[in-house]
Amino acid sequence: MTALAFITGLAATALSADERAFCHDASPWGLIIFKRNVETPEQTRRLVASFRDAVGRADAPVLVDQEGGRVQRLGPPHWPAYPAGAEYGRLYDRDPEHGLAAARLGARLIAADLAALGIDVNCLPLADVPVPGADRVIGDRAYGTSPAKVAAIAGAVAAGLAEGGVLPVLKHIPGHGRANTDSHHALPVVEADRKTLETTDFAAFQALARLPLGMTAHVVFKAIDPVTPATTSVTIVREVIRDRIGFDGVLMTDDISMAALKGAIDERCRAAIAAGCDVVLHCNGRLDEMRVVAAAVPPLAGEAARRAAAAQAARRPAMPIEVAAARSRFAAMMADAGAANAGIAS
């Protein structure tokens, strides 16, 4: 069965009978995992496998947001806690080569955690460039405040994930760093002029345009489209994301159920697809909404199918790693960074 152009969430730690039937009949392209779906490694492996069994595709993508810091769906006691992106930025400021090595190794270790569960896509790296006065929804998740630095660290993170057999997702295209509110709760509006956006916010993404998957920002950029957020803006998707930035990977929406977007769920889905998004992301695990999404999106076909196939073909087998030794090395890197920061603060 041809997959439909959406990624679904689930309600709990195992598929219910209704969810199993839904996944079988609707055949979403992928699944996204949240904390509510996770108890133990063995349970998570079973959940992932049961989803793929239900949709009948052993290669169906399974995603998670495993950034580190505030955004980490898998955590202690079963999985390590990882640093926020800003920690890599501070290490980079002391020694760029060391900072990039730490970011790459941290991502490689995250990939090892995910691959052991059957999770093969991580919604990372961020290329958002925060500015003073912006909402803290990005905050210390960002790698820095200059496009070049952000792009360099994001590239190292993407490389580390890829080395572990996990596909990276570039987010939040074309930039969430200037957002004046959290798009989970309201619609951010960015007032910056186009030239400023192109030389700062968009520039960080431009350097990463080769990545196989990306996620939109539910943000209005008044200088380009004064009314419609990027996710549902034909102008932003075509002129900025595809043309200016040059991104040709699978473009998924940020969670379509977030409060930044207005209108019924089916209207949002149709608007995102019409704007040029390839896949709708629906995260809350509400089966009534999942059914609405499935009815609103098309089969994955045409350019969207080409991009999806290219993304999945980009995945490579994990390179060998001695995990225990790598964890020790990573801990030493981050401890060095912490000691240096303490010295600066004193």
C-alpha positions, 0 to 999 in steps of 0.5 A: 500500500502506498504511504500517505503523506503524514507522520503520526504520533501514538497515544501510549506505550503500545498500539491499541487495537484501534491504532493498529487498525488505523496504521494498517488502513491509513499507512502513514509514512512514519511515526514520531515517538514522545515521552508518553510512548517510552518506558523501557528499551525493550518496550520501545523496541516492541512499539517501533516494531509493532508500528512497522508491522501494522503499516507493512513496511519494514523501512517505515521511518520512526522519528524522535526529538532527541536533542539533549538539554530541554528537548530529550524524549529518552532520558535517565535511567535507561538513556543518558542525559545529553547537553543542550546545543549551547554547550557545544557552542561554548566549547566551540568558542574556546576551540572550534575544532574541539567543539565540532568534535564534541558535537559530532561525538555527542550526536554519534552516541545519540544515534547509537541509543536510537538505532538500538531501539529501531528509531532511524530518524532524529529531529536534529540539528537546529539551525535556528539563530536566536537574537536578543529579546526572542522567546526562549523556546529556542534559547539554549537549544541553539548552537550560537548566534552567528550563522557560520557557527550555527551551520558548522556545529549543526553540520557536525551533529548531522554527520554524527547522526549519519555515522550512526545510521540515523537520518538527521532532520534540519529544523526549523526552516527557514528560521525560528530564532527571531520568534517573539512567542512559542509557536506551541501556544501562539503564532510568532511574527518576525518583523525583520527585513528580507536582507537581514533574514537572508544574511542571518536566519536563512544563511545558516540553513543554506549551508545545510541544504543538502540534508535529507529531511527538514522541518518547517517553522510556524512563523510569519515573516512579514517582509516576505508573506505578511499573513501566512506562516512559513508552513502554509505559505506558498511564497516561503516554501517556494521562494525561500526554502526551495529556491533561496535556501536550496533545500531539496529534501523531504519537507515536513511540517512542524506539528500541525496541531500546534496553536500557532496555526489556525483553522480545522486540522484538515484545513491546516493539512491541505494548506501545508501540502498546497504550499509545497510541504511533502509530509504533514507531522501530527504529534498529539496521538489523538486518534480522532485527529489522526483520522482527520489528517489521514483523510486530508493528505494525499498519497506520497507521490510525485516529487514528494515520493522522490524526495522520500525515497532519496532520504531513505536511500541516504541512510547508511549502516552505522559505522563501528563504535566502541560505545563505552569508550566513546561515552568516556571520551565525550564525558571528558570533553564536556567536563573540560568545557564545564571547567573552562566555563566555571573559570571564566565565570569566576 
